[in-house]
Amino acid sequence: MAGKRSAGLLLHRSGADGGTEVLLAHMGGPLWARRDAGAWSVPKGEYAPSEEPLAAARREFAEELGVPPPDGRYVPLGDVRQSGGKVVTVWAVAGDLDPDRIEPGTFELEWPRGSGVIRSFPEIDRVAWCTPQQARARLVTAQREFLDRLAEALAAGRADAG
């Protein structure tokens, strides 16, 4: 995976208790079906070197969730490098989304492995609003840094409160 890049959007809102909540996506497919910790991600996807990263993040949000990304101020949260080498670039944006409205895109995979049978699976199988503490337990390890960067942006007034 070295050299691959992904871009995504970290949607956030003010929760019922006034604290911040973030929208996470549980990775779809049989490899992630029975996992929770470390099986969630910021909605994101790979992009070509010729594509502008924010445009890719907005496109991937729509492709993965089946709903358009919200209008608003997109605040850059920078990059992280995941354990497999992929560099992930994320922007924060305030907004709300009903998890029941998502219509995820799909991908094809030979499953079971070695069977010769190609099956279609959702790119994500569910989304959920999480407190930062819940998100930290669920997110892919490297992406946890985005929670800290979002908190800093909100505290400094660089991101809309939602």
C-alpha positions in Angstrom: 0.0 0.0 0.0 3.0 2.3 0.2 2.5 5.4 -1.9 -1.3 5.3 -1.9 -3.2 8.3 -0.7 -6.8 8.7 0.6 -8.8 11.8 1.4 -11.8 12.0 3.7 -14.2 14.2 5.6 -14.7 14.1 9.4 -18.2 15.3 9.9 -18.9 16.7 13.4 -21.8 18.1 15.3 -22.8 19.2 18.7 -24.3 16.3 20.6 -27.4 16.2 22.9 -25.1 17.0 25.9 -23.4 19.8 24.1 -20.2 17.9 23.5 -18.8 17.1 20.1 -19.8 14.0 18.1 -18.1 12.7 15.0 -19.4 10.5 12.2 -17.5 7.3 11.7 -17.9 4.5 9.1 -17.5 0.8 9.8 -15.6 -0.9 7.1 -17.6 -3.3 5.1 -16.9 -6.8 3.8 -16.2 -10.1 5.4 -12.8 -9.2 6.8 -14.3 -6.5 9.1 -17.8 -8.1 9.8 -17.0 -9.3 13.3 -14.7 -6.5 14.4 -15.4 -3.2 16.2 -12.2 -1.8 17.7 -10.0 -0.6 14.9 -12.6 -1.4 12.2 -14.0 2.1 11.9 -12.7 5.0 9.7 -13.3 8.5 8.7 -15.3 8.2 5.4 -12.6 8.4 2.8 -11.2 6.8 -0.3 -8.2 6.7 -2.6 -7.5 9.3 -5.3 -5.2 9.7 -8.2 -2.2 12.1 -8.0 -3.9 14.3 -10.6 -7.0 14.8 -8.4 -7.2 17.7 -5.9 -7.4 16.1 -2.4 -10.4 18.1 -1.1 -12.4 17.4 -4.3 -11.5 13.7 -3.8 -12.6 13.8 -0.1 -16.0 15.3 -1.1 -16.4 12.7 -4.0 -15.5 9.8 -1.7 -17.9 11.0 1.0 -20.7 10.9 -1.6 -19.6 7.6 -3.0 -19.2 5.8 0.3 -22.3 7.2 2.1 -24.6 7.7 -0.9 -25.4 11.3 0.3 -23.7 14.6 -0.8 -21.2 16.1 1.6 -22.5 19.0 3.6 -21.9 22.6 2.6 -19.8 24.5 5.1 -16.3 25.5 6.0 -13.8 22.7 5.3 -11.0 22.8 7.9 -7.8 20.9 7.0 -6.7 18.4 9.7 -3.6 17.4 7.8 -2.2 14.0 7.1 -1.5 10.7 8.9 0.4 7.7 7.7 -1.4 4.4 8.5 0.5 1.2 9.4 0.3 -0.1 5.8 1.9 3.1 4.5 -1.2 4.8 3.1 -1.3 8.5 3.7 -4.7 9.8 4.7 -5.6 13.5 4.4 -8.8 14.7 6.2 -10.9 17.9 6.5 -13.4 18.6 9.3 -16.8 20.0 8.4 -19.7 20.7 10.7 -23.0 19.0 9.7 -25.6 16.5 10.5 -26.6 13.2 8.9 -29.1 10.5 9.7 -27.2 7.2 9.7 -30.3 5.5 8.4 -30.1 7.5 5.1 -26.8 6.2 3.9 -26.6 4.1 0.7 -23.1 2.8 0.6 -21.2 2.0 -2.6 -20.0 -1.5 -3.1 -16.8 -3.4 -4.0 -16.1 -6.9 -5.4 -14.0 -9.5 -3.6 -13.3 -13.2 -4.1 -15.0 -14.8 -1.1 -14.2 -17.1 0.4 -10.6 -16.6 -0.6 -9.5 -19.1 -3.2 -13.0 -20.1 -4.0 -13.2 -18.4 -7.4 -16.5 -16.8 -6.3 -16.7 -13.0 -6.7 -19.1 -11.4 -4.4 -20.2 -7.8 -3.9 -19.9 -6.1 -0.5 -20.8 -2.7 0.8 -17.7 -0.4 1.2 -19.1 0.5 4.6 -21.8 -1.5 6.4 -22.9 1.2 8.9 -22.1 4.7 10.2 -22.6 6.0 13.7 -22.2 9.2 15.6 -19.6 8.8 18.4 -18.2 10.9 21.2 -14.5 11.5 20.9 -13.9 8.8 23.5 -16.0 6.3 21.7 -14.4 7.2 18.4 -10.9 6.8 19.8 -11.7 3.2 20.8 -13.2 2.4 17.4 -11.0 4.2 14.9 -8.1 2.8 12.9 -5.1 3.7 15.2 -3.4 6.3 13.0 -6.7 8.2 12.4 -7.1 8.8 16.1 -4.8 11.8 15.6 -7.6 13.5 13.7 -9.7 13.6 16.8 -7.0 15.6 18.6 -6.6 18.0 15.7 -10.4 18.5 15.5 -10.5 19.4 19.2 -7.7 21.9 18.7 -9.4 23.5 15.7 -12.7 23.8 17.6 -10.9 25.3 20.7 -9.1 27.8 18.5 -12.2 28.8 16.7 -10.8 27.5 13.3 -13.7 25.1 12.9 -17.5 25.7 13.2 -18.9 24.2 16.4 -21.7 22.4 14.5 
